[in-house]
Amino acid sequence: MATPRASSSPLLHVLLILLSLLCFASSYCGVLAAGDASQGAESTSASPSCNLTSQDVKVNNWLNGDERPSLDGLSARFGALLPRSVSKALKLPAILANPFNSCNNLSLKLSDSIVVVKRGDCTYATKARIAESSGAAGLLVINDDEDLTEMVCSKNETLLNITIPVVMIPKSAGENITASLSSGDKVDVLLYAPTRPIIDISVVFLALMSVGSIISASLWDDFSAHDQVDEHYNQLRRKDQPSADMNEEGSEKETVEIKAVGAISFVIVASAFLVLLFFFMSYSFVLLLIVLFCIAGSQGLHACLLSIILRVFKGCRQMRINIPIFGEVTILSIVLLPFCFAFAISWAINRHSPHSWIGQDILGISLMITVLRVLQLPNIKVASLLLCCAFFYDIFWVFISPLIFHESVMIAVATGNKAGGESIPMLLRMPRFFDPWGGYQMIGFGDIILPGLLIAFSHRFDKSAKKGILNGYFVWLIIGYAFGLSLTYLVFFLMNGHGQPALLYLVPCTLGLTVVLGGIRGELSNLWNFGEKQSEVSPAGQV
């Protein structure tokens, strides 16, 4: 009896398809940064003195001389610009305004200090004028929620001559500063607006992980294919007993083939999942997704580790044990399974730690490799249907959905804005190492799996047609995918960090490249009808 692989389990097939739909639903390429502000302007000012670009601000602060964690703020559309370098910024004492709303003349002189006021009761410009007239060197406005809103001028405030910086901070941060000052503690503040790097090294690593996952999945079966066991082991087997290796080879080839109807259904169901996530996104709902991710990720990790170890230590294949229901399995498989589950559980428990991205990426890459080995596209006909639908799916849910739902559904789901700080785990994440704002660069699994299905098909086609590296399709599609990913991040930076539908760029660079190369080489018909006329190994299932 063959060693059961994770991918040969019908239950795991269902779980992988479900996770694939969730991955597709969260297809997204963008950045989640600690300093990102919700910069929805309340009004548009026609004042020439109120047309500055808002700056993301770092608010360094000290309590009784001890430095505290820096806060994030957002500067007003008027007032003085803040220095870009911390070395050029001034450290000044913070003082509470009296009255606290700073809508009337202040009772204290605030020379060379940062005055702290609450939002509301009068315009931002009025607060700034009163604070400046009292000698303040800067103004901190405490918002009434945790978001940061652009501070603009009202329509009748056309002539402003405010020369101090005005910065908004979140409600919780403001309440902490207010409580410290009210209790008599000394609070010092330093304001500056560091520049975010045009490109962070995290983008390079994320691209390498994405490309590497697709290459690994496409070549995995070539790598893990083992030689026949030596004659010594054959002599130990009963002559009438089926060869375990032959059965195992058959098990290795079990796949779920995507059909045309399945491709269309895939996009429709993924859209339904996305809307469901958008409306019912909650802490409990995300925890359920985390549990599903841990189960599927641990199974993917188990399948990958088992293949690698059995490839290196072939003798482990003969160490088997018979388990009721499951049948005959390798002892190695039993040993690895609890380790993989423990790894996934450990990540789930510590998912908020600074280094949790490592465990998430390991589980995610293992899961994607397993999905790409199990799910297969039969030809370019189905690939075109699936990727074209995904192309318009991505555009709609990122760019058009705000017109209907008042915000981008895809971005809201991917960043977890409605889940109390939790985010769905179907993302590869990489810290922004050299960004003063910190945060993570990320890409959705769907942006890897969907083009990866086409690239994996190109590898099978090349093998079937006995093509070389240059006259095949696999290498060119890998290059096309890498170029499309680079183009995605280029547009992302040109759009000032607005999340991008990566498939908008990846589909033309992969599917489009396949069609162009096939047309030039006169092989488009073969690609389109591949697998329909020749006899192939029967798949384990179809979608």
C-alpha positions as CSV (number, residue, x, y, z in Angstrom):
1,M,0.0,0.0,0.0
2,A,1.3,3.5,-0.9
3,T,2.2,6.1,1.7
4,P,-0.8,8.5,1.7
5,R,0.2,12.0,0.6
6,A,-1.7,15.0,2.0
7,S,-2.7,15.9,-1.5
8,S,-4.3,12.5,-2.1
9,S,-6.9,13.0,0.6
10,P,-10.3,14.0,-0.7
11,L,-10.9,16.0,2.5
12,L,-7.7,17.9,2.0
13,H,-8.7,18.5,-1.6
14,V,-11.8,20.2,-0.3
15,L,-9.8,22.2,2.2
16,L,-7.3,23.3,-0.4
17,I,-10.0,24.4,-2.8
18,L,-11.7,26.3,0.0
19,L,-8.4,28.0,1.0
20,S,-7.7,28.7,-2.7
21,L,-11.0,30.6,-2.9
22,L,-10.1,32.6,0.2
23,C,-6.6,33.2,-1.2
24,F,-8.2,34.4,-4.5
25,A,-10.7,36.5,-2.6
26,S,-7.9,38.3,-0.8
27,S,-5.8,38.8,-3.9
28,Y,-4.0,42.0,-3.1
29,C,-0.6,43.7,-3.4
30,G,0.2,46.6,-1.1
31,V,1.6,47.8,2.1
32,L,0.4,47.7,5.7
33,A,2.4,50.3,7.5
34,A,2.2,51.6,11.0
35,G,2.3,55.1,9.9
36,D,-0.4,55.0,7.3
37,A,-3.1,57.5,8.0
38,S,-6.7,57.7,7.0
39,Q,-6.4,60.9,5.1
40,G,-10.0,61.7,4.1
41,A,-10.3,65.4,3.8
42,E,-13.4,66.9,5.3
43,S,-13.6,69.6,2.6
44,T,-11.6,71.1,-0.2
45,S,-10.1,74.5,0.5
46,A,-9.7,77.2,-2.1
47,S,-7.4,79.2,0.1
48,P,-3.9,79.6,-1.4
49,S,-2.5,79.5,2.1
50,C,-4.2,76.2,2.8
51,N,-2.9,74.1,-0.1
52,L,0.1,72.3,1.5
53,T,0.4,68.6,1.2
54,S,-0.3,66.8,4.5
55,Q,2.8,65.1,6.0
56,D,3.0,61.9,7.9
57,V,4.5,62.9,11.2
58,K,6.5,61.1,13.8
59,V,5.8,62.4,17.3
60,N,8.7,61.4,19.6
61,N,7.8,62.0,23.2
62,W,9.4,61.8,26.7
63,L,7.7,61.3,30.1
64,N,9.8,62.8,32.9
65,G,12.9,62.5,30.8
66,D,12.3,58.8,29.8
67,E,11.6,58.3,26.1
68,R,8.3,56.7,25.2
69,P,7.3,54.9,22.0
70,S,6.9,57.4,19.1
71,L,3.4,58.3,17.9
72,D,2.0,58.7,14.4
73,G,0.5,62.0,13.4
74,L,-0.7,63.9,10.3
75,S,0.1,67.6,9.6
76,A,-2.5,70.2,8.5
77,R,-2.8,71.6,5.1
78,F,-1.7,75.0,6.5
79,G,1.1,76.1,8.8
80,A,4.8,75.4,8.9
81,L,6.3,72.4,7.3
82,L,8.1,70.0,9.6
83,P,11.8,69.0,9.1
84,R,12.5,65.7,7.5
85,S,15.4,64.8,9.7
86,V,15.1,64.2,13.5
87,S,18.4,66.0,14.0
88,K,16.8,69.3,12.7
89,A,13.7,69.0,14.9
90,L,13.4,70.8,18.3
91,K,12.5,69.0,21.5
92,L,9.9,71.2,23.3
93,P,7.7,70.8,26.4
94,A,4.0,70.0,25.9
95,I,1.3,72.0,27.7
96,L,-2.4,71.6,27.9
97,A,-4.5,74.4,26.5
98,N,-6.9,76.3,28.8
99,P,-9.6,76.2,27.6
100,F,-8.9,72.7,26.2
101,N,-10.6,73.3,22.9
102,S,-8.4,76.4,22.2
103,C,-11.4,78.3,20.7
104,N,-11.0,81.3,23.0
105,N,-7.9,83.3,24.2
106,L,-5.7,81.0,26.3
107,S,-5.1,81.9,29.9
108,L,-1.4,80.9,29.8
109,K,1.5,82.2,27.8
110,L,2.9,79.2,25.9
111,S,6.3,80.5,24.8
112,D,8.4,77.8,23.1
113,S,6.0,75.0,23.9
114,I,3.8,72.5,22.1
115,V,0.2,73.2,23.1
116,V,-2.2,70.2,23.2
117,V,-5.8,70.8,22.4
118,K,-8.9,68.7,21.6
119,R,-10.7,68.6,18.3
120,G,-14.0,70.4,17.8
121,D,-16.0,73.5,18.7
122,C,-14.2,75.7,16.2
123,T,-12.1,75.4,13.0
124,Y,-8.5,74.0,13.0
125,A,-7.2,77.4,11.7
126,T,-8.9,79.2,14.7
127,K,-7.2,76.9,17.2
128,A,-3.8,77.4,15.4
129,R,-4.2,81.2,15.4
130,I,-5.0,81.4,19.1
131,A,-2.2,79.0,20.0
132,E,0.3,81.0,17.9
133,S,-0.8,84.3,19.4
134,S,-0.1,82.9,22.9
135,G,3.5,82.1,21.8
136,A,3.1,78.3,21.1
137,A,5.8,76.8,18.9
138,G,3.4,74.1,17.7
139,L,-0.1,72.6,18.0
140,L,-1.1,69.0,18.7
141,V,-4.8,68.3,18.0
142,I,-6.3,65.2,19.6
143,N,-8.7,63.5,17.2
144,D,-12.0,62.1,18.5
145,D,-11.2,58.6,17.1
146,E,-8.2,56.5,16.2
147,D,-8.1,57.6,12.6
148,L,-6.2,60.6,11.3
149,T,-8.1,63.1,9.2
150,E,-6.7,65.9,7.0
151,M,-7.0,69.3,8.7
152,V,-8.2,71.7,6.0
153,C,-9.6,75.3,6.1
154,S,-13.2,76.3,5.9
155,K,-14.3,78.2,2.8
156,N,-14.2,81.6,4.4
157,E,-10.7,81.2,5.7
158,T,-8.9,82.6,2.7
159,L,-6.1,84.6,4.2
160,L,-4.1,82.6,6.7
161,N,-0.7,83.6,8.1
162,I,0.0,80.6,10.5
163,T,3.7,79.9,10.9
164,I,3.6,77.0,13.5
165,P,3.2,73.3,12.7
166,V,-0.2,71.8,13.3
167,V,-0.4,68.0,13.8
168,M,-3.3,65.7,14.6
169,I,-2.7,62.6,16.8
170,P,-5.1,59.7,17.5
171,K,-7.5,59.8,20.4
172,S,-5.8,57.1,22.6
173,A,-2.4,58.8,22.1
174,G,-3.8,62.2,23.0
175,E,-5.6,60.8,26.1
176,N,-2.3,59.3,27.4
177,I,-0.5,62.7,27.0
178,T,-3.4,64.5,28.6
179,A,-3.5,62.2,31.6
180,S,0.3,62.6,32.1
181,L,0.1,66.4,31.9
182,S,-2.9,66.6,34.2
183,S,-1.1,64.5,36.9
184,G,1.8,67.0,36.9
185,D,4.2,64.9,34.9
186,K,6.6,66.6,32.4
187,V,6.0,65.7,28.8
188,D,8.5,66.7,26.0
189,V,7.6,66.4,22.3
190,L,9.7,66.4,19.1
191,L,7.9,66.6,15.7
192,Y,9.4,65.6,12.4
193,A,8.2,64.1,9.1
194,P,10.7,61.5,7.8
195,T,10.6,60.6,4.1
196,R,9.5,57.1,3.2
197,P,12.0,55.4,0.9
198,I,11.0,55.1,-2.7
199,I,11.7,51.4,-2.6
200,D,12.4,49.1,0.4
201,I,14.5,45.9,0.2
202,S,11.4,44.1,1.5
203,V,9.9,44.4,-2.0
204,V,12.9,42.4,-3.5
205,F,12.6,39.7,-0.9
206,L,8.8,39.5,-1.4
207,A,9.2,39.2,-5.1
208,L,11.8,36.5,-4.7
209,M,9.5,34.5,-2.4
210,S,6.6,34.8,-4.9
211,V,8.7,33.8,-7.9
212,G,10.5,31.1,-5.9
213,S,7.1,29.6,-4.7
214,I,5.9,29.2,-8.3
215,I,9.2,27.7,-9.5
216,S,9.3,25.3,-6.6
217,A,5.8,24.1,-7.1
218,S,6.3,23.7,-10.9
219,L,9.5,21.7,-10.5
220,W,8.6,19.9,-7.2
221,D,7.6,16.6,-8.7
222,D,10.7,16.6,-10.9
223,F,12.8,17.1,-7.8
224,S,11.0,14.6,-5.5
225,A,10.7,11.9,-8.1
226,H,12.8,9.0,-6.7
227,D,14.7,6.2,-8.3
228,Q,13.4,2.7,-8.0
229,V,14.3,1.1,-4.7
230,D,17.3,-1.1,-5.0
231,E,17.1,-4.8,-5.5
232,H,17.8,-5.5,-1.8
233,Y,14.4,-4.1,-0.9
234,N,12.7,-5.8,-3.8
235,Q,13.8,-9.1,-2.5
236,L,12.2,-8.5,0.8
237,R,8.8,-7.9,-0.8
238,R,6.4,-10.8,-1.5
239,K,6.2,-11.4,-5.2
240,D,2.5,-11.1,-5.3
241,Q,2.5,-7.8,-3.3
242,P,2.0,-4.6,-5.3
243,S,5.0,-2.4,-5.5
244,A,4.6,0.4,-2.9
245,D,6.7,2.7,-5.1
246,M,4.5,2.1,-8.1
247,N,1.4,2.9,-6.0
248,E,3.2,5.9,-4.5
249,E,4.0,7.2,-8.0
250,G,0.3,7.0,-8.8
251,S,-0.5,8.8,-5.7
252,E,2.0,11.5,-6.4
253,K,0.2,12.2,-9.7
254,E,-3.3,12.7,-8.2
255,T,-4.5,16.1,-9.1
256,V,-7.7,18.2,-9.3
257,E,-8.2,19.5,-12.8
258,I,-9.9,22.8,-13.3
259,K,-12.6,22.8,-16.0
260,A,-14.1,25.8,-17.8
261,V,-17.3,25.8,-15.7
262,G,-15.1,25.4,-12.6
263,A,-13.0,28.4,-13.6
264,I,-16.1,30.7,-13.9
265,S,-17.6,29.3,-10.7
266,F,-14.2,29.9,-9.0
267,V,-14.5,33.6,-9.6
268,I,-18.2,33.9,-8.7
269,V,-17.7,32.0,-5.4
270,A,-14.6,34.0,-4.6
271,S,-16.6,37.2,-5.1
272,A,-19.2,35.9,-2.7
273,F,-16.5,35.0,-0.2
274,L,-15.0,38.5,-0.5
275,V,-18.4,40.2,0.1
276,L,-19.0,37.9,3.0
277,L,-15.7,38.8,4.5
278,F,-16.3,42.5,4.0
279,F,-19.7,42.6,5.7
280,F,-19.1,40.0,8.4
281,M,-15.5,40.6,9.1
282,S,-15.0,40.4,12.8
283,Y,-12.4,39.2,15.3
284,S,-14.2,35.8,15.6
285,F,-14.5,35.4,11.8
286,V,-10.8,36.1,11.3
287,L,-10.0,33.6,14.1
288,L,-11.9,31.0,12.1
289,L,-9.8,31.8,9.0
290,I,-6.7,31.6,11.0
291,V,-7.7,28.1,12.2
292,L,-8.3,27.0,8.6
293,F,-5.0,28.5,7.5
294,C,-3.2,26.6,10.3
295,I,-4.8,23.3,9.3
296,A,-4.1,23.7,5.6
297,G,-0.7,25.3,6.2
298,S,0.5,22.5,8.5
299,Q,-0.6,19.9,5.9
300,G,1.2,21.7,3.2
301,L,4.3,22.0,5.4
302,H,4.0,18.2,6.2
303,A,3.7,17.3,2.5
304,C,6.7,19.5,1.5
305,L,9.0,18.3,4.4
306,L,8.0,14.6,3.8
307,S,8.9,14.9,0.0
308,I,12.2,16.5,0.7
309,I,13.3,14.1,3.5
310,L,12.2,11.0,1.5
311,R,14.1,12.3,-1.5
312,V,17.3,12.6,0.5
313,F,16.8,9.5,2.8
314,K,15.2,6.9,0.5
315,G,15.5,4.2,3.1
316,C,12.8,5.9,5.2
317,R,10.3,4.8,2.6
318,Q,10.6,1.2,3.8
319,M,9.9,2.1,7.5
320,R,6.1,1.7,7.6
321,I,3.4,1.1,10.0
322,N,-0.2,0.0,9.5
323,I,-2.8,2.4,11.1
324,P,-6.5,1.6,11.1
325,I,-8.6,3.7,8.6
326,F,-5.4,5.4,7.2
327,G,-3.8,2.1,6.2
328,E,0.0,1.8,5.7
329,V,2.0,5.0,6.3
330,T,5.7,5.8,6.8
331,I,6.9,6.3,10.3
332,L,8.5,9.5,9.1
333,S,5.0,10.8,8.2
334,I,3.7,10.1,11.6
335,V,6.7,11.8,13.3
336,L,6.5,15.0,11.1
337,L,2.7,15.5,11.5
338,P,2.7,16.7,15.1
339,F,5.7,18.8,14.5
340,C,3.9,20.6,11.6
341,F,0.8,21.1,13.7
342,A,2.9,22.4,16.6
343,F,4.6,24.9,14.2
344,A,1.3,26.2,13.0
345,I,-0.2,26.5,16.5
346,S,2.9,28.3,17.7
347,W,2.6,30.8,14.9
348,A,-1.1,31.3,15.7
349,I,-0.4,32.0,19.4
350,N,2.5,34.4,18.6
351,R,1.0,35.9,15.4
352,H,1.3,39.5,16.9
353,S,5.0,39.2,17.7
354,P,7.5,41.2,15.6
355,H,8.9,38.0,13.9
356,S,5.6,36.2,13.3
357,W,5.9,37.0,9.6
358,I,8.5,34.3,9.3
359,G,6.1,31.5,10.4
360,Q,3.3,32.9,8.4
361,D,5.4,33.0,5.2
362,I,6.7,29.4,5.8
363,L,3.2,28.1,6.2
364,G,1.9,30.2,3.3
365,I,4.6,29.1,0.9
366,S,4.1,25.5,1.8
367,L,0.4,25.8,1.3
368,M,0.8,27.5,-2.1
369,I,3.3,24.8,-3.3
370,T,0.8,22.1,-2.3
371,V,-2.1,24.0,-3.9
372,L,-0.2,24.4,-7.2
373,R,0.7,20.7,-7.2
374,V,-2.9,19.6,-6.6
375,L,-4.8,22.1,-8.8
376,Q,-4.0,22.0,-12.5
377,L,-5.1,23.8,-15.6
378,P,-5.5,21.4,-18.5
379,N,-4.8,24.0,-21.3
380,I,-4.7,27.6,-22.3
381,K,-8.4,27.6,-23.0
382,V,-9.3,27.2,-19.4
383,A,-6.4,29.3,-18.3
384,S,-7.6,32.2,-20.4
385,L,-11.1,31.9,-19.0
386,L,-9.9,31.8,-15.4
387,L,-7.3,34.5,-15.6
388,C,-9.4,36.9,-17.7
389,C,-12.2,36.6,-15.1
390,A,-9.6,37.1,-12.3
391,F,-8.3,40.2,-14.2
392,F,-11.7,41.9,-14.1
393,Y,-12.4,40.6,-10.6
394,D,-9.3,42.3,-9.3
395,I,-10.0,45.6,-11.0
396,F,-13.7,45.7,-9.9
397,W,-13.0,44.9,-6.2
398,V,-10.1,47.3,-5.8
399,F,-11.1,50.3,-8.0
400,I,-14.8,50.1,-8.7
401,S,-16.2,48.7,-5.5
402,P,-15.6,52.1,-3.6
403,L,-18.4,53.5,-5.8
404,I,-20.8,51.0,-4.4
405,F,-19.5,50.2,-0.9
406,H,-17.9,53.6,-0.2
407,E,-14.5,51.9,0.3
408,S,-12.3,49.4,-1.6
409,V,-13.7,46.0,-0.5
410,M,-10.4,44.2,-1.4
411,I,-8.2,46.5,0.6
412,A,-10.6,46.6,3.5
413,V,-10.6,42.8,3.7
414,A,-6.8,42.4,3.1
415,T,-5.8,44.9,5.8
416,G,-8.4,43.8,8.4
417,N,-9.8,47.3,9.0
418,K,-13.0,45.8,10.4
419,A,-11.5,43.0,12.5
420,G,-10.2,44.8,15.5
421,G,-6.6,44.9,14.2
422,E,-6.6,41.2,13.0
423,S,-5.9,40.6,9.4
424,I,-6.6,37.5,7.3
425,P,-3.4,35.3,7.1
426,M,-3.6,34.5,3.3
427,L,-0.8,37.0,2.6
428,L,2.9,36.8,2.3
429,R,4.4,39.6,4.6
430,M,7.8,41.1,4.8
431,P,8.8,43.9,7.2
432,R,9.8,47.3,5.7
433,F,13.3,47.2,7.1
434,F,14.5,50.6,6.1
435,D,11.2,52.5,6.4
436,P,11.0,54.8,9.4
437,W,7.3,54.1,9.6
438,G,7.8,50.4,9.8
439,G,4.9,48.2,8.7
440,Y,4.8,45.4,6.2
441,Q,4.9,44.9,2.5
442,M,2.5,42.2,1.4
443,I,1.1,40.3,-1.5
444,G,-2.0,38.1,-1.5
445,F,-1.8,34.3,-2.2
446,G,-4.2,34.7,-5.1
447,D,-1.6,36.9,-6.9
448,I,0.8,34.0,-6.7
449,I,-1.5,31.0,-7.1
450,L,-3.5,32.1,-10.2
451,P,-0.5,33.0,-12.4
452,G,1.3,30.1,-10.9
453,L,-1.3,27.7,-12.2
454,L,-0.5,28.9,-15.8
455,I,3.2,28.8,-15.2
456,A,3.0,25.2,-13.8
457,F,1.0,24.3,-16.9
458,S,3.7,25.8,-19.2
459,H,6.2,23.5,-17.5
460,R,4.1,20.4,-18.1
461,F,3.6,21.5,-21.7
462,D,7.3,22.0,-22.2
463,K,8.0,18.5,-20.9
464,S,5.3,17.0,-23.0
465,A,6.6,18.7,-26.2
466,K,10.3,18.1,-25.2
467,K,11.1,21.8,-25.4
468,G,14.3,23.4,-24.3
469,I,14.8,26.4,-22.1
470,L,14.7,29.1,-24.8
471,N,12.1,27.6,-27.1
472,G,9.8,26.6,-24.3
473,Y,7.4,28.7,-22.3
474,F,8.2,28.1,-18.7
475,V,11.3,30.3,-18.3
476,W,9.7,33.1,-20.4
477,L,6.6,33.1,-18.2
478,I,8.7,33.2,-15.0
479,I,10.4,36.3,-16.5
480,G,7.1,37.7,-17.4
481,Y,5.7,37.1,-13.9
482,A,8.7,38.8,-12.3
483,F,8.3,41.8,-14.7
484,G,4.6,42.0,-13.9
485,L,5.3,42.0,-10.2
486,S,7.9,44.7,-10.6
487,L,5.5,46.7,-12.6
488,T,2.9,46.3,-9.9
489,Y,5.2,47.7,-7.2
490,L,6.3,50.5,-9.5
491,V,2.7,51.6,-10.0
492,F,2.2,51.1,-6.2
493,F,4.9,53.7,-5.4
494,L,3.8,56.1,-8.2
495,M,0.3,55.9,-6.7
496,N,1.6,57.0,-3.3
497,G,1.2,53.6,-1.6
498,H,-2.4,52.9,-2.8
499,G,-2.9,49.2,-2.9
500,Q,-2.9,47.7,-6.4
501,P,-4.8,44.8,-8.0
502,A,-1.7,42.9,-9.0
503,L,-3.5,40.7,-11.5
504,L,-4.1,43.8,-13.5
505,Y,-0.4,43.6,-14.4
506,L,0.4,39.9,-13.9
507,V,-2.3,38.6,-16.3
508,P,-1.0,40.5,-19.4
509,C,2.6,39.6,-18.5
510,T,1.9,35.9,-18.2
511,L,-1.3,34.9,-20.2
512,G,-0.6,37.7,-22.7
513,L,3.0,36.6,-23.2
514,T,1.8,32.9,-23.6
515,V,-0.6,33.9,-26.4
516,V,2.0,36.1,-28.1
517,L,4.7,33.4,-28.0
518,G,2.3,30.7,-29.1
519,G,1.1,32.8,-32.0
520,I,4.6,33.6,-33.2
521,R,5.6,30.0,-32.9
522,G,2.5,28.6,-34.5
523,E,1.7,26.6,-31.4
524,L,-1.4,28.4,-30.1
525,S,-3.7,25.6,-31.3
526,N,-1.6,23.0,-29.4
527,L,-1.7,25.2,-26.2
528,W,-5.4,25.8,-26.6
529,N,-6.4,22.2,-27.0
530,F,-3.6,20.5,-25.0
531,G,-4.7,17.3,-23.2
532,E,-8.0,17.0,-25.2
533,K,-6.8,14.6,-27.8
534,Q,-4.0,12.6,-26.2
535,S,-4.4,10.0,-23.5
536,E,-3.1,11.2,-20.1
537,V,-3.0,10.0,-16.5
538,S,-6.5,10.3,-15.2
539,P,-6.7,13.0,-12.5
540,A,-8.1,12.3,-9.1
541,G,-10.8,14.8,-9.5
542,Q,-12.1,17.7,-11.5
543,V,-13.3,21.2,-10.6
